[in-house]
Amino acid sequence: MLSYRHAFHAGNHADVIKHLTLALTLEYYLRKDKPFWYIDTHAGSGFYRLGSTEAQKNREFATGIQQLWEQACIPEQLAAYLNLVRLANPAGKLEHYPGSPWIAAQMLRKTDQLHLFELHPADFQALNSLPGKGKRIHIQQTDGLKGLHSLLPPPPRRAITLIDPSYELKTDYSAVVETLTKAHKRFDSGTYLLWYPVVSRQRVQQMLHDLQASGIPDIVQIEFCPLQDSNNMGMTGSGMFVINPPWLLAQQMREILPWLAEHMSTSTGAAHYTVQQISPEKNRG
Ligand SMILES: C[S@@+](CC[C@H](N)C(=O)[O-])C[C@H]1O[C@@H](n2cnc3c(N)ncnc32)[C@H](O)[C@@H]1O
């Protein structure tokens, strides 16, 4: 089933949290002068025009990136992410929104590699025009959850994997945890970023429980919800489960989420957020 198109949602509050977490993680990996791989199991088309019919349908970006774009004073934790959004909009007007592959393609060095999976034929085609496509960018039109295993362990022994499904199928919630458990067995030192929507609090709690039961250590949960939980309002928030997070990430998110709650909230006082360690930290030595 491929009815989901990210173009309808580009730049919404969930993209902000996901891409902020991604940019901070990439920034951390780039501090070391050693190559790494970026793996995106559900890449999307890579770049979005906010004037498109799809993006204009519900204008989700208006309660996401647009609220940050209009701020005169931005906290430093947001700088890398917002600089990328500015780079995607060279005319100085918010007209485009960069997807996760575009963000990674901009940040990674010549020695790093991108491995991208996208099933939808139109999004796969668009992804193929990603700037800088060549030796370091590899794109496959196959199932990203299966494809991930074929890449692990990555030869440089350093990798960030983003798992960002559309959760069209209820089974996606358990499939991602199974995939992560298997991936972690093959390669336990990589950083894995698993995005999830808050559509039903029970589902999120079940995922959290399943991840804890998997025995994978060092998982941090980061969540931001502009709206109160509700089972009949669609997506009221979103979050990331981060396995082997950069050591500064939880602190950076704890610092920035209160600011985001103030500046990216749709109804006063409803925004809520969490940053918590859900499985024991490894001894970082
Ligand atoms: C939420 S979007 C990805 C957004 C992107 N990661 C970003 O942050 O810019 C999910 C994408 O996964 C694609 N997709 C769905 N099932 C897939 C699968 N099994 N393998 C690879 N791609 C899949 C969809 O076509 C859609 O473009």
The ligand as a Gaussian input file, in Angstrom:
#p B3LYP/6-31G(d) Opt

LIG

0 1
 C        7.370000       9.754000       6.155000
 S        7.876000       9.560000       4.513000
 C        9.605000       9.815000       4.549000
 C       10.051000      11.215000       4.824000
 C       11.538000      11.419000       4.848000
 N       12.226000      10.424000       5.667000
 C       11.899000      12.786000       5.366000
 O       12.087000      12.938000       6.582000
 O       12.017000      13.712000       4.567000
 C        7.771000       7.823000       4.287000
 C        8.162000       7.368000       2.888000
 O        8.351000       5.952000       2.915000
 C        7.952000       5.400000       1.668000
 N        7.734000       3.956000       1.937000
 C        6.657000       3.331000       2.433000
 N        6.920000       2.034000       2.687000
 C        8.233000       1.840000       2.356000
 C        9.115000       0.728000       2.440000
 N        8.684000      -0.451000       2.904000
 N       10.395000       0.886000       2.040000
 C       10.835000       2.091000       1.564000
 N       10.036000       3.177000       1.470000
 C        8.757000       3.061000       1.870000
 C        6.734000       6.204000       1.298000
 O        6.514000       6.156000      -0.107000
 C        7.128000       7.613000       1.805000
 O        7.706000       8.371000       0.774000

